[in-house]
Every structure is written in structure tokens, then in C-alpha cells.
């Protein structure tokens, strides 16, 4: 599940490099319910692979890969 999520984020960031990825867009791309997505993103943020920014109330937000996260996703694509 983590691999698919990192690759989905990498692809979305490649499509729109100047914009952060919304949680809704990533949830749809990865095929994960928002509750599962949020738990996985929290773990990946703690591991230093991405940055998660939640809006007021924690309902919506954005996410972007760290340099280490981009390297990991690129390696998974090979």
C-alpha cells in the first residue's frame, strides 16, 4: 500500500510540479479511502518521506514529497 501511495504522489507531482497535491486528488489516484490515506500519510511524514499540511479542522489539506520521498518513488518505478 505504501509503494502504491508513494508512486501515485510521485506521478501527481510530475503532472503538476508547481502545485501541491490535494488529499482528495491523491485519495482518488491511489484508490484509497480518506481515512486510510491519512493514516498512511502520517506514517510517511514521520519517516521523513513527505510533508503533510492540513487545513483548519483537518478535513482537507495538501501533501508533497520530500527529496528522500521522491528518490524512493523513482526507485519503485524502475
N, CA, C and O atoms as a Tripos MOL2 file, in Angstrom:
@<TRIPOS>MOLECULE
protein
  312   311    78     0     0
PROTEIN
NO_CHARGES

@<TRIPOS>ATOM
      1 N           0.8180   -1.1900    0.0000 N.3       1 UNK1
      2 CA          0.0000    0.0000    0.0000 C.3       1 UNK1
      3 C           0.8680    1.2620    0.0000 C.2       1 UNK1
      4 O           0.5500    2.2360   -0.6830 O.2       1 UNK1
      5 N           1.9510    1.2420    0.7590 N.am      2 UNK2
      6 CA          2.8360    2.4010    0.8260 C.3       2 UNK2
      7 C           3.4870    2.6520   -0.5320 C.2       2 UNK2
      8 O           3.6200    3.7980   -0.9610 O.2       2 UNK2
      9 N           3.8870    1.5860   -1.1980 N.am      3 UNK3
     10 CA          4.5060    1.7450   -2.5160 C.3       3 UNK3
     11 C           3.5510    2.4240   -3.4820 C.2       3 UNK3
     12 O           3.9240    3.3730   -4.1700 O.2       3 UNK3
     13 N           2.3150    1.9340   -3.5320 N.am      4 UNK4
     14 CA          1.3290    2.4980   -4.4490 C.3       4 UNK4
     15 C           1.0650    3.9630   -4.1360 C.2       4 UNK4
     16 O           0.9000    4.7770   -5.0440 O.2       4 UNK4
     17 N           1.0260    4.2940   -2.8600 N.am      5 UNK5
     18 CA          0.7790    5.6670   -2.4450 C.3       5 UNK5
     19 C           1.9290    6.5870   -2.8530 C.2       5 UNK5
     20 O           1.6980    7.6790   -3.3730 O.2       5 UNK5
     21 N           3.1590    6.1500   -2.6190 N.am      6 UNK6
     22 CA          4.3120    6.9800   -2.9880 C.3       6 UNK6
     23 C           4.3940    7.1590   -4.5030 C.2       6 UNK6
     24 O           4.7040    8.2520   -4.9770 O.2       6 UNK6
     25 N           4.1230    6.1140   -5.2590 N.am      7 UNK7
     26 CA          4.1630    6.2110   -6.7170 C.3       7 UNK7
     27 C           3.0410    7.1200   -7.2180 C.2       7 UNK7
     28 O           3.2530    7.9140   -8.1340 O.2       7 UNK7
     29 N           1.8570    7.0120   -6.6290 N.am      8 UNK8
     30 CA          0.7370    7.8780   -7.0220 C.3       8 UNK8
     31 C           1.0810    9.3430   -6.7590 C.2       8 UNK8
     32 O           0.8130   10.2010   -7.6000 O.2       8 UNK8
     33 N           1.6660    9.6330   -5.6090 N.am      9 UNK9
     34 CA          2.0670   11.0050   -5.2990 C.3       9 UNK9
     35 C           3.1390   11.4860   -6.2690 C.2       9 UNK9
     36 O           3.0780   12.6180   -6.7500 O.2       9 UNK9
     37 N           4.1160   10.6380   -6.5590 N.am     10 UNK10
     38 CA          5.1760   10.9970   -7.4930 C.3      10 UNK10
     39 C           4.5880   11.3540   -8.8590 C.2      10 UNK10
     40 O           4.9930   12.3410   -9.4720 O.2      10 UNK10
     41 N           3.6400   10.5560   -9.3300 N.am     11 UNK11
     42 CA          3.0120   10.8200  -10.6320 C.3      11 UNK11
     43 C           2.2350   12.1300  -10.6260 C.2      11 UNK11
     44 O           2.3210   12.9110  -11.5740 O.2      11 UNK11
     45 N           1.4840   12.3700   -9.5690 N.am     12 UNK12
     46 CA          0.7170   13.6170   -9.4920 C.3      12 UNK12
     47 C           1.6350   14.8270   -9.4330 C.2      12 UNK12
     48 O           1.3480   15.8540  -10.0490 O.2      12 UNK12
     49 N           2.7220   14.7180   -8.7100 N.am     13 UNK13
     50 CA          3.6760   15.8280   -8.6410 C.3      13 UNK13
     51 C           4.3530   16.0520   -9.9940 C.2      13 UNK13
     52 O           4.6690   17.1890  -10.3440 O.2      13 UNK13
     53 N           4.5750   14.9860  -10.7510 N.am     14 UNK14
     54 CA          5.1820   15.1210  -12.0770 C.3      14 UNK14
     55 C           4.2220   15.8200  -13.0450 C.2      14 UNK14
     56 O           4.6550   16.5830  -13.9090 O.2      14 UNK14
     57 N           2.9220   15.5620  -12.9000 N.am     15 UNK15
     58 CA          1.9130   16.1950  -13.7530 C.3      15 UNK15
     59 C           1.7790   17.6850  -13.4590 C.2      15 UNK15
     60 O           1.5720   18.4880  -14.3700 O.2      15 UNK15
     61 N           1.8980   18.0510  -12.1890 N.am     16 UNK16
     62 CA          1.7110   19.4430  -11.7630 C.3      16 UNK16
     63 C           2.8360   19.8380  -10.8120 C.2      16 UNK16
     64 O           2.6160   19.9580   -9.6070 O.2      16 UNK16
     65 N           4.0340   20.0410  -11.3450 N.am     17 UNK17
     66 CA          5.2010   20.2490  -10.4730 C.3      17 UNK17
     67 C           5.1670   21.5160   -9.6310 C.2      17 UNK17
     68 O           5.8530   21.5870   -8.6120 O.2      17 UNK17
     69 N           4.4000   22.5040  -10.0210 N.am     18 UNK18
     70 CA          4.3860   23.7680   -9.2850 C.3      18 UNK18
     71 C           3.2740   23.8640   -8.2590 C.2      18 UNK18
     72 O           3.1200   24.8970   -7.6070 O.2      18 UNK18
     73 N           2.4890   22.7880   -8.1050 N.am     19 UNK19
     74 CA          1.3550   22.8360   -7.1940 C.3      19 UNK19
     75 C           1.4030   21.6600   -6.2200 C.2      19 UNK19
     76 O           1.7440   20.5400   -6.5990 O.2      19 UNK19
     77 N           1.0570   21.9320   -4.9610 N.am     20 UNK20
     78 CA          0.9780   20.8110   -4.0230 C.3      20 UNK20
     79 C          -0.2020   19.9100   -4.3920 C.2      20 UNK20
     80 O          -1.1480   20.3500   -5.0460 O.2      20 UNK20
     81 N          -0.1390   18.6980   -3.9810 N.am     21 UNK21
     82 CA         -1.1800   17.7180   -4.2890 C.3      21 UNK21
     83 C          -2.2380   17.7430   -3.1900 C.2      21 UNK21
     84 O          -1.9030   17.6860   -2.0070 O.2      21 UNK21
     85 N          -3.4970   17.8270   -3.5660 N.am     22 UNK22
     86 CA         -4.5670   17.7930   -2.5680 C.3      22 UNK22
     87 C          -4.7850   16.3620   -2.0920 C.2      22 UNK22
     88 O          -4.5330   15.3980   -2.8160 O.2      22 UNK22
     89 N          -5.2530   16.2530   -0.8680 N.am     23 UNK23
     90 CA         -5.5320   14.9230   -0.3260 C.3      23 UNK23
     91 C          -6.6310   14.2350   -1.1270 C.2      23 UNK23
     92 O          -6.5770   13.0240   -1.3380 O.2      23 UNK23
     93 N          -7.6250   14.9940   -1.5720 N.am     24 UNK24
     94 CA         -8.7150   14.4080   -2.3550 C.3      24 UNK24
     95 C          -8.1940   13.8200   -3.6650 C.2      24 UNK24
     96 O          -8.5790   12.7160   -4.0510 O.2      24 UNK24
     97 N          -7.3340   14.5480   -4.3340 N.am     25 UNK25
     98 CA         -6.7680   14.0670   -5.6010 C.3      25 UNK25
     99 C          -5.9120   12.8240   -5.3780 C.2      25 UNK25
    100 O          -5.9910   11.8660   -6.1470 O.2      25 UNK25
    101 N          -5.1030   12.8380   -4.3330 N.am     26 UNK26
    102 CA         -4.2510   11.6930   -4.0440 C.3      26 UNK26
    103 C          -5.0890   10.4790   -3.6470 C.2      26 UNK26
    104 O          -4.7780    9.3550   -4.0410 O.2      26 UNK26
    105 N          -6.1340   10.6970   -2.8780 N.am     27 UNK27
    106 CA         -7.0230    9.6060   -2.4830 C.3      27 UNK27
    107 C          -7.6310    8.9340   -3.7070 C.2      27 UNK27
    108 O          -7.7030    7.7080   -3.7850 O.2      27 UNK27
    109 N          -8.0630    9.7450   -4.6520 N.am     28 UNK28
    110 CA         -8.6650    9.2060   -5.8770 C.3      28 UNK28
    111 C          -7.6200    8.4670   -6.7150 C.2      28 UNK28
    112 O          -7.8760    7.3630   -7.1950 O.2      28 UNK28
    113 N          -6.4550    9.0690   -6.8880 N.am     29 UNK29
    114 CA         -5.3890    8.4670   -7.7010 C.3      29 UNK29
    115 C          -4.9070    7.1500   -7.0970 C.2      29 UNK29
    116 O          -4.6580    6.1840   -7.8190 O.2      29 UNK29
    117 N          -4.7780    7.1150   -5.7790 N.am     30 UNK30
    118 CA         -4.2720    5.9220   -5.1100 C.3      30 UNK30
    119 C          -5.3600    4.8760   -4.8710 C.2      30 UNK30
    120 O          -5.0630    3.7230   -4.5600 O.2      30 UNK30
    121 N          -6.6190    5.2840   -5.0170 N.am     31 UNK31
    122 CA         -7.7210    4.3540   -4.7920 C.3      31 UNK31
    123 C          -7.8960    3.9760   -3.3350 C.2      31 UNK31
    124 O          -8.2660    2.8480   -3.0100 O.2      31 UNK31
    125 N          -7.6210    4.9470   -2.4520 N.am     32 UNK32
    126 CA         -7.7220    4.6940   -1.0140 C.3      32 UNK32
    127 C          -8.7830    5.5830   -0.3850 C.2      32 UNK32
    128 O          -8.9200    6.7460   -0.7640 O.2      32 UNK32
    129 N          -9.5320    5.0510    0.5690 N.am     33 UNK33
    130 CA        -10.4450    5.9080    1.3290 C.3      33 UNK33
    131 C          -9.6300    6.9590    2.0960 C.2      33 UNK33
    132 O          -8.4750    6.7190    2.4480 O.2      33 UNK33
    133 N         -10.2260    8.0950    2.3450 N.am     34 UNK34
    134 CA         -9.5140    9.1950    3.0060 C.3      34 UNK34
    135 C          -8.9640    8.7790    4.3700 C.2      34 UNK34
    136 O          -7.8600    9.1880    4.7300 O.2      34 UNK34
    137 N          -9.6990    7.9830    5.1310 N.am     35 UNK35
    138 CA         -9.2200    7.5780    6.4580 C.3      35 UNK35
    139 C          -7.9390    6.7540    6.3590 C.2      35 UNK35
    140 O          -7.0180    6.9420    7.1540 O.2      35 UNK35
    141 N          -7.8760    5.8580    5.4040 N.am     36 UNK36
    142 CA         -6.6750    5.0410    5.1970 C.3      36 UNK36
    143 C          -5.5350    5.9180    4.6910 C.2      36 UNK36
    144 O          -4.3970    5.7980    5.1470 O.2      36 UNK36
    145 N          -5.8490    6.7960    3.7500 N.am     37 UNK37
    146 CA         -4.8500    7.7130    3.2000 C.3      37 UNK37
    147 C          -4.2080    8.5420    4.3030 C.2      37 UNK37
    148 O          -2.9830    8.6580    4.3610 O.2      37 UNK37
    149 N          -5.0210    9.1140    5.1710 N.am     38 UNK38
    150 CA         -4.4930    9.9700    6.2370 C.3      38 UNK38
    151 C          -3.5690    9.1910    7.1750 C.2      38 UNK38
    152 O          -2.5260    9.7030    7.5840 O.2      38 UNK38
    153 N          -3.9440    7.9650    7.5130 N.am     39 UNK39
    154 CA         -3.0780    7.1630    8.3920 C.3      39 UNK39
    155 C          -1.7410    6.8790    7.7160 C.2      39 UNK39
    156 O          -0.6910    6.9960    8.3470 O.2      39 UNK39
    157 N          -1.7730    6.5060    6.4400 N.am     40 UNK40
    158 CA         -0.5390    6.2100    5.7120 C.3      40 UNK40
    159 C           0.3270    7.4570    5.5710 C.2      40 UNK40
    160 O           1.5460    7.3960    5.7340 O.2      40 UNK40
    161 N          -0.3050    8.5870    5.2680 N.am     41 UNK41
    162 CA          0.4530    9.8330    5.1120 C.3      41 UNK41
    163 C           1.1240   10.2430    6.4160 C.2      41 UNK41
    164 O           2.2490   10.7430    6.4050 O.2      41 UNK41
    165 N           0.4480   10.0360    7.5310 N.am     42 UNK42
    166 CA          1.0390   10.3610    8.8320 C.3      42 UNK42
    167 C           2.3010    9.5310    9.0660 C.2      42 UNK42
    168 O           3.3180   10.0550    9.5190 O.2      42 UNK42
    169 N           2.2300    8.2450    8.7560 N.am     43 UNK43
    170 CA          3.4060    7.3760    8.9160 C.3      43 UNK43
    171 C           4.5470    7.8100    7.9900 C.2      43 UNK43
    172 O           5.7070    7.8480    8.3990 O.2      43 UNK43
    173 N           4.2050    8.1340    6.7460 N.am     44 UNK44
    174 CA          5.2360    8.5520    5.7840 C.3      44 UNK44
    175 C           5.8430    9.9000    6.1630 C.2      44 UNK44
    176 O           7.0300   10.1350    5.9360 O.2      44 UNK44
    177 N           5.0330   10.7820    6.7380 N.am     45 UNK45
    178 CA          5.5670   12.0620    7.2000 C.3      45 UNK45
    179 C           6.5270   11.8410    8.3600 C.2      45 UNK45
    180 O           7.5890   12.4620    8.4090 O.2      45 UNK45
    181 N           6.1710   10.9720    9.2880 N.am     46 UNK46
    182 CA          7.0560   10.6640   10.4210 C.3      46 UNK46
    183 C           8.3670   10.0480    9.9520 C.2      46 UNK46
    184 O           9.4020   10.2100   10.5990 O.2      46 UNK46
    185 N           8.3210    9.3370    8.8180 N.am     47 UNK47
    186 CA          9.5360    8.7290    8.2540 C.3      47 UNK47
    187 C          10.3490    9.7210    7.4310 C.2      47 UNK47
    188 O          11.4310    9.3830    6.9500 O.2      47 UNK47
    189 N           9.8380   10.9520    7.2610 N.am     48 UNK48
    190 CA         10.5740   11.9720    6.5240 C.3      48 UNK48
    191 C          10.4400   11.8750    5.0180 C.2      48 UNK48
    192 O          11.2450   12.4550    4.2880 O.2      48 UNK48
    193 N           9.4310   11.1470    4.5350 N.am     49 UNK49
    194 CA          9.2770   10.9590    3.0950 C.3      49 UNK49
    195 C           8.3420   11.9730    2.4410 C.2      49 UNK49
    196 O           8.3010   12.0720    1.2140 O.2      49 UNK49
    197 N           7.5970   12.7210    3.2380 N.am     50 UNK50
    198 CA          6.7050   13.7310    2.6850 C.3      50 UNK50
    199 C           6.3420   14.7500    3.7390 C.2      50 UNK50
    200 O           6.6230   14.5710    4.9240 O.2      50 UNK50
    201 N           5.7120   15.8270    3.2900 N.am     51 UNK51
    202 CA          5.2030   16.8490    4.1900 C.3      51 UNK51
    203 C           3.7050   16.9410    3.9930 C.2      51 UNK51
    204 O           3.2210   17.0580    2.8670 O.2      51 UNK51
    205 N           2.9740   16.8870    5.0920 N.am     52 UNK52
    206 CA          1.5190   16.9300    5.0920 C.3      52 UNK52
    207 C           1.0840   18.2270    5.7460 C.2      52 UNK52
    208 O           1.4970   18.5300    6.8650 O.2      52 UNK52
    209 N           0.2490   18.9960    5.0530 N.am     53 UNK53
    210 CA         -0.2730   20.2500    5.5990 C.3      53 UNK53
    211 C          -1.7910   20.1740    5.6010 C.2      53 UNK53
    212 O          -2.4260   20.1830    4.5460 O.2      53 UNK53
    213 N          -2.3690   20.1000    6.8010 N.am     54 UNK54
    214 CA         -3.8250   20.0200    6.9250 C.3      54 UNK54
    215 C          -4.4120   21.4010    7.1320 C.2      54 UNK54
    216 O          -3.8380   22.2330    7.8350 O.2      54 UNK54
    217 N          -5.5600   21.6410    6.5140 N.am     55 UNK55
    218 CA         -6.2640   22.9040    6.6870 C.3      55 UNK55
    219 C          -7.0160   22.8780    8.0150 C.2      55 UNK55
    220 O          -7.0480   21.8600    8.7070 O.2      55 UNK55
    221 N          -7.6190   24.0130    8.3590 N.am     56 UNK56
    222 CA         -8.3820   24.1080    9.6000 C.3      56 UNK56
    223 C          -9.3810   22.9690    9.7150 C.2      56 UNK56
    224 O         -10.1090   22.6780    8.7660 O.2      56 UNK56
    225 N          -9.4160   22.3450   10.8350 N.am     57 UNK57
    226 CA        -10.3220   21.2380   11.0590 C.3      57 UNK57
    227 C          -9.7690   19.8990   10.6280 C.2      57 UNK57
    228 O         -10.3350   18.8640   10.9790 O.2      57 UNK57
    229 N          -8.6830   19.8820    9.8800 N.am     58 UNK58
    230 CA         -8.0550   18.6430    9.4640 C.3      58 UNK58
    231 C          -8.8170   17.8560    8.4250 C.2      58 UNK58
    232 O          -8.5220   16.6820    8.2010 O.2      58 UNK58
    233 N          -9.7920   18.4770    7.7840 N.am     59 UNK59
    234 CA        -10.6070   17.7680    6.7960 C.3      59 UNK59
    235 C          -9.9110   17.7280    5.4380 C.2      59 UNK59
    236 O          -9.8950   16.6880    4.7790 O.2      59 UNK59
    237 N          -9.3450   18.8360    5.0240 N.am     60 UNK60
    238 CA         -8.6660   18.9150    3.7350 C.3      60 UNK60
    239 C          -7.2130   19.2940    3.9600 C.2      60 UNK60
    240 O          -6.8170   19.6870    5.0570 O.2      60 UNK60
    241 N          -6.4270   19.1670    2.8980 N.am     61 UNK61
    242 CA         -5.0330   19.5340    3.0260 C.3      61 UNK61
    243 C          -4.2620   19.2140    1.7690 C.2      61 UNK61
    244 O          -4.8250   18.8190    0.7480 O.2      61 UNK61
    245 N          -2.9550   19.3940    1.8690 N.am     62 UNK62
    246 CA         -2.0660   19.1260    0.7500 C.3      62 UNK62
    247 C          -0.8820   18.3050    1.2350 C.2      62 UNK62
    248 O          -0.5840   18.2290    2.4270 O.2      62 UNK62
    249 N          -0.2270   17.6990    0.2670 N.am     63 UNK63
    250 CA          0.9190   16.8610    0.5820 C.3      63 UNK63
    251 C           1.9430   17.0120   -0.5340 C.2      63 UNK63
    252 O           1.5820   17.1730   -1.7000 O.2      63 UNK63
    253 N           3.2150   16.9600   -0.1720 N.am     64 UNK64
    254 CA          4.2600   16.9240   -1.1870 C.3      64 UNK64
    255 C           5.4230   16.0790   -0.6880 C.2      64 UNK64
    256 O           5.6890   16.0010    0.5110 O.2      64 UNK64
    257 N           6.1000   15.4580   -1.6220 N.am     65 UNK65
    258 CA          7.2110   14.5610   -1.2980 C.3      65 UNK65
    259 C           8.4350   15.3400   -0.8550 C.2      65 UNK65
    260 O           8.6970   16.4470   -1.3260 O.2      65 UNK65
    261 N           9.1720   14.7410    0.0540 N.am     66 UNK66
    262 CA         10.4880   15.2710    0.4040 C.3      66 UNK66
    263 C          11.4680   14.7500   -0.6490 C.2      66 UNK66
    264 O          11.1140   13.8670   -1.4290 O.2      66 UNK66
    265 N          12.6860   15.2770   -0.6840 N.am     67 UNK67
    266 CA         13.6760   14.7290   -1.6190 C.3      67 UNK67
    267 C          13.8640   13.2130   -1.4350 C.2      67 UNK67
    268 O          13.9970   12.4830   -2.4160 O.2      67 UNK67
    269 N          13.8750   12.7470   -0.1900 N.am     68 UNK68
    270 CA         14.0170   11.3100    0.0540 C.3      68 UNK68
    271 C          12.8010   10.5430   -0.4760 C.2      68 UNK68
    272 O          12.9390    9.4390   -1.0030 O.2      68 UNK68
    273 N          11.6190   11.1320   -0.3330 N.am     69 UNK69
    274 CA         10.4080   10.5020   -0.8440 C.3      69 UNK69
    275 C          10.4030   10.4080   -2.3590 C.2      69 UNK69
    276 O           9.9670    9.4060   -2.9250 O.2      69 UNK69
    277 N          10.8910   11.4570   -3.0160 N.am     70 UNK70
    278 CA         10.9690   11.4330   -4.4900 C.3      70 UNK70
    279 C          11.9540   10.3730   -4.9580 C.2      70 UNK70
    280 O          11.6970    9.6720   -5.9370 O.2      70 UNK70
    281 N          13.0830   10.2530   -4.2610 N.am     71 UNK71
    282 CA         14.0690    9.2270   -4.6240 C.3      71 UNK71
    283 C          13.4860    7.8280   -4.4570 C.2      71 UNK71
    284 O          13.6800    6.9590   -5.3080 O.2      71 UNK71
    285 N          12.7750    7.6190   -3.3580 N.am     72 UNK72
    286 CA         12.1770    6.3060   -3.1140 C.3      72 UNK72
    287 C          11.1350    5.9760   -4.1790 C.2      72 UNK72
    288 O          11.1210    4.8650   -4.7090 O.2      72 UNK72
    289 N          10.2730    6.9250   -4.4930 N.am     73 UNK73
    290 CA          9.2450    6.6770   -5.5210 C.3      73 UNK73
    291 C           9.8790    6.4060   -6.8740 C.2      73 UNK73
    292 O           9.4280    5.5170   -7.5960 O.2      73 UNK73
    293 N          10.9070    7.1480   -7.2310 N.am     74 UNK74
    294 CA         11.5800    6.9300   -8.5140 C.3      74 UNK74
    295 C          12.1950    5.5400   -8.5670 C.2      74 UNK74
    296 O          12.1440    4.8800   -9.6050 O.2      74 UNK74
    297 N          12.7730    5.0890   -7.4620 N.am     75 UNK75
    298 CA         13.3590    3.7570   -7.4140 C.3      75 UNK75
    299 C          12.2810    2.6890   -7.5440 C.2      75 UNK75
    300 O          12.5270    1.6400   -8.1380 O.2      75 UNK75
    301 N          11.1040    2.9310   -7.0050 N.am     76 UNK76
    302 CA          9.9950    1.9800   -7.1090 C.3      76 UNK76
    303 C           9.4550    1.8860   -8.5310 C.2      76 UNK76
    304 O           8.8740    0.8720   -8.9170 O.2      76 UNK76
    305 N           9.6490    2.9390   -9.2990 N.am     77 UNK77
    306 CA          9.1410    2.9690  -10.6670 C.3      77 UNK77
    307 C           9.9940    2.1240  -11.6020 C.2      77 UNK77
    308 O           9.5360    1.7480  -12.6810 O.2      77 UNK77
    309 N          11.2140    1.8210  -11.2120 N.am     78 UNK78
    310 CA         12.1210    1.0570  -12.0730 C.3      78 UNK78
    311 C          11.7440   -0.3840  -12.1660 C.2      78 UNK78
    312 O          12.4130   -1.1540  -12.8550 O.2      78 UNK78
@<TRIPOS>BOND
     1     1     2 1
     2     2     3 1
     3     3     4 2
     4     3     5 am
     5     5     6 1
     6     6     7 1
     7     7     8 2
     8     7     9 am
     9     9    10 1
    10    10    11 1
    11    11    12 2
    12    11    13 am
    13    13    14 1
    14    14    15 1
    15    15    16 2
    16    15    17 am
    17    17    18 1
    18    18    19 1
    19    19    20 2
    20    19    21 am
    21    21    22 1
    22    22    23 1
    23    23    24 2
    24    23    25 am
    25    25    26 1
    26    26    27 1
    27    27    28 2
    28    27    29 am
    29    29    30 1
    30    30    31 1
    31    31    32 2
    32    31    33 am
    33    33    34 1
    34    34    35 1
    35    35    36 2
    36    35    37 am
    37    37    38 1
    38    38    39 1
    39    39    40 2
    40    39    41 am
    41    41    42 1
    42    42    43 1
    43    43    44 2
    44    43    45 am
    45    45    46 1
    46    46    47 1
    47    47    48 2
    48    47    49 am
    49    49    50 1
    50    50    51 1
    51    51    52 2
    52    51    53 am
    53    53    54 1
    54    54    55 1
    55    55    56 2
    56    55    57 am
    57    57    58 1
    58    58    59 1
    59    59    60 2
    60    59    61 am
    61    61    62 1
    62    62    63 1
    63    63    64 2
    64    63    65 am
    65    65    66 1
    66    66    67 1
    67    67    68 2
    68    67    69 am
    69    69    70 1
    70    70    71 1
    71    71    72 2
    72    71    73 am
    73    73    74 1
    74    74    75 1
    75    75    76 2
    76    75    77 am
    77    77    78 1
    78    78    79 1
    79    79    80 2
    80    79    81 am
    81    81    82 1
    82    82    83 1
    83    83    84 2
    84    83    85 am
    85    85    86 1
    86    86    87 1
    87    87    88 2
    88    87    89 am
    89    89    90 1
    90    90    91 1
    91    91    92 2
    92    91    93 am
    93    93    94 1
    94    94    95 1
    95    95    96 2
    96    95    97 am
    97    97    98 1
    98    98    99 1
    99    99   100 2
   100    99   101 am
   101   101   102 1
   102   102   103 1
   103   103   104 2
   104   103   105 am
   105   105   106 1
   106   106   107 1
   107   107   108 2
   108   107   109 am
   109   109   110 1
   110   110   111 1
   111   111   112 2
   112   111   113 am
   113   113   114 1
   114   114   115 1
   115   115   116 2
   116   115   117 am
   117   117   118 1
   118   118   119 1
   119   119   120 2
   120   119   121 am
   121   121   122 1
   122   122   123 1
   123   123   124 2
   124   123   125 am
   125   125   126 1
   126   126   127 1
   127   127   128 2
   128   127   129 am
   129   129   130 1
   130   130   131 1
   131   131   132 2
   132   131   133 am
   133   133   134 1
   134   134   135 1
   135   135   136 2
   136   135   137 am
   137   137   138 1
   138   138   139 1
   139   139   140 2
   140   139   141 am
   141   141   142 1
   142   142   143 1
   143   143   144 2
   144   143   145 am
   145   145   146 1
   146   146   147 1
   147   147   148 2
   148   147   149 am
   149   149   150 1
   150   150   151 1
   151   151   152 2
   152   151   153 am
   153   153   154 1
   154   154   155 1
   155   155   156 2
   156   155   157 am
   157   157   158 1
   158   158   159 1
   159   159   160 2
   160   159   161 am
   161   161   162 1
   162   162   163 1
   163   163   164 2
   164   163   165 am
   165   165   166 1
   166   166   167 1
   167   167   168 2
   168   167   169 am
   169   169   170 1
   170   170   171 1
   171   171   172 2
   172   171   173 am
   173   173   174 1
   174   174   175 1
   175   175   176 2
   176   175   177 am
   177   177   178 1
   178   178   179 1
   179   179   180 2
   180   179   181 am
   181   181   182 1
   182   182   183 1
   183   183   184 2
   184   183   185 am
   185   185   186 1
   186   186   187 1
   187   187   188 2
   188   187   189 am
   189   189   190 1
   190   190   191 1
   191   191   192 2
   192   191   193 am
   193   193   194 1
   194   194   195 1
   195   195   196 2
   196   195   197 am
   197   197   198 1
   198   198   199 1
   199   199   200 2
   200   199   201 am
   201   201   202 1
   202   202   203 1
   203   203   204 2
   204   203   205 am
   205   205   206 1
   206   206   207 1
   207   207   208 2
   208   207   209 am
   209   209   210 1
   210   210   211 1
   211   211   212 2
   212   211   213 am
   213   213   214 1
   214   214   215 1
   215   215   216 2
   216   215   217 am
   217   217   218 1
   218   218   219 1
   219   219   220 2
   220   219   221 am
   221   221   222 1
   222   222   223 1
   223   223   224 2
   224   223   225 am
   225   225   226 1
   226   226   227 1
   227   227   228 2
   228   227   229 am
   229   229   230 1
   230   230   231 1
   231   231   232 2
   232   231   233 am
   233   233   234 1
   234   234   235 1
   235   235   236 2
   236   235   237 am
   237   237   238 1
   238   238   239 1
   239   239   240 2
   240   239   241 am
   241   241   242 1
   242   242   243 1
   243   243   244 2
   244   243   245 am
   245   245   246 1
   246   246   247 1
   247   247   248 2
   248   247   249 am
   249   249   250 1
   250   250   251 1
   251   251   252 2
   252   251   253 am
   253   253   254 1
   254   254   255 1
   255   255   256 2
   256   255   257 am
   257   257   258 1
   258   258   259 1
   259   259   260 2
   260   259   261 am
   261   261   262 1
   262   262   263 1
   263   263   264 2
   264   263   265 am
   265   265   266 1
   266   266   267 1
   267   267   268 2
   268   267   269 am
   269   269   270 1
   270   270   271 1
   271   271   272 2
   272   271   273 am
   273   273   274 1
   274   274   275 1
   275   275   276 2
   276   275   277 am
   277   277   278 1
   278   278   279 1
   279   279   280 2
   280   279   281 am
   281   281   282 1
   282   282   283 1
   283   283   284 2
   284   283   285 am
   285   285   286 1
   286   286   287 1
   287   287   288 2
   288   287   289 am
   289   289   290 1
   290   290   291 1
   291   291   292 2
   292   291   293 am
   293   293   294 1
   294   294   295 1
   295   295   296 2
   296   295   297 am
   297   297   298 1
   298   298   299 1
   299   299   300 2
   300   299   301 am
   301   301   302 1
   302   302   303 1
   303   303   304 2
   304   303   305 am
   305   305   306 1
   306   306   307 1
   307   307   308 2
   308   307   309 am
   309   309   310 1
   310   310   311 1
   311   311   312 2
@<TRIPOS>SUBSTRUCTURE
     1 UNK1         2 RESIDUE 1 A UNK
     2 UNK2         6 RESIDUE 1 A UNK
     3 UNK3        10 RESIDUE 1 A UNK
     4 UNK4        14 RESIDUE 1 A UNK
     5 UNK5        18 RESIDUE 1 A UNK
     6 UNK6        22 RESIDUE 1 A UNK
     7 UNK7        26 RESIDUE 1 A UNK
     8 UNK8        30 RESIDUE 1 A UNK
     9 UNK9        34 RESIDUE 1 A UNK
    10 UNK10       38 RESIDUE 1 A UNK
    11 UNK11       42 RESIDUE 1 A UNK
    12 UNK12       46 RESIDUE 1 A UNK
    13 UNK13       50 RESIDUE 1 A UNK
    14 UNK14       54 RESIDUE 1 A UNK
    15 UNK15       58 RESIDUE 1 A UNK
    16 UNK16       62 RESIDUE 1 A UNK
    17 UNK17       66 RESIDUE 1 A UNK
    18 UNK18       70 RESIDUE 1 A UNK
    19 UNK19       74 RESIDUE 1 A UNK
    20 UNK20       78 RESIDUE 1 A UNK
    21 UNK21       82 RESIDUE 1 A UNK
    22 UNK22       86 RESIDUE 1 A UNK
    23 UNK23       90 RESIDUE 1 A UNK
    24 UNK24       94 RESIDUE 1 A UNK
    25 UNK25       98 RESIDUE 1 A UNK
    26 UNK26      102 RESIDUE 1 A UNK
    27 UNK27      106 RESIDUE 1 A UNK
    28 UNK28      110 RESIDUE 1 A UNK
    29 UNK29      114 RESIDUE 1 A UNK
    30 UNK30      118 RESIDUE 1 A UNK
    31 UNK31      122 RESIDUE 1 A UNK
    32 UNK32      126 RESIDUE 1 A UNK
    33 UNK33      130 RESIDUE 1 A UNK
    34 UNK34      134 RESIDUE 1 A UNK
    35 UNK35      138 RESIDUE 1 A UNK
    36 UNK36      142 RESIDUE 1 A UNK
    37 UNK37      146 RESIDUE 1 A UNK
    38 UNK38      150 RESIDUE 1 A UNK
    39 UNK39      154 RESIDUE 1 A UNK
    40 UNK40      158 RESIDUE 1 A UNK
    41 UNK41      162 RESIDUE 1 A UNK
    42 UNK42      166 RESIDUE 1 A UNK
    43 UNK43      170 RESIDUE 1 A UNK
    44 UNK44      174 RESIDUE 1 A UNK
    45 UNK45      178 RESIDUE 1 A UNK
    46 UNK46      182 RESIDUE 1 A UNK
    47 UNK47      186 RESIDUE 1 A UNK
    48 UNK48      190 RESIDUE 1 A UNK
    49 UNK49      194 RESIDUE 1 A UNK
    50 UNK50      198 RESIDUE 1 A UNK
    51 UNK51      202 RESIDUE 1 A UNK
    52 UNK52      206 RESIDUE 1 A UNK
    53 UNK53      210 RESIDUE 1 A UNK
    54 UNK54      214 RESIDUE 1 A UNK
    55 UNK55      218 RESIDUE 1 A UNK
    56 UNK56      222 RESIDUE 1 A UNK
    57 UNK57      226 RESIDUE 1 A UNK
    58 UNK58      230 RESIDUE 1 A UNK
    59 UNK59      234 RESIDUE 1 A UNK
    60 UNK60      238 RESIDUE 1 A UNK
    61 UNK61      242 RESIDUE 1 A UNK
    62 UNK62      246 RESIDUE 1 A UNK
    63 UNK63      250 RESIDUE 1 A UNK
    64 UNK64      254 RESIDUE 1 A UNK
    65 UNK65      258 RESIDUE 1 A UNK
    66 UNK66      262 RESIDUE 1 A UNK
    67 UNK67      266 RESIDUE 1 A UNK
    68 UNK68      270 RESIDUE 1 A UNK
    69 UNK69      274 RESIDUE 1 A UNK
    70 UNK70      278 RESIDUE 1 A UNK
    71 UNK71      282 RESIDUE 1 A UNK
    72 UNK72      286 RESIDUE 1 A UNK
    73 UNK73      290 RESIDUE 1 A UNK
    74 UNK74      294 RESIDUE 1 A UNK
    75 UNK75      298 RESIDUE 1 A UNK
    76 UNK76      302 RESIDUE 1 A UNK
    77 UNK77      306 RESIDUE 1 A UNK
    78 UNK78      310 RESIDUE 1 A UNK
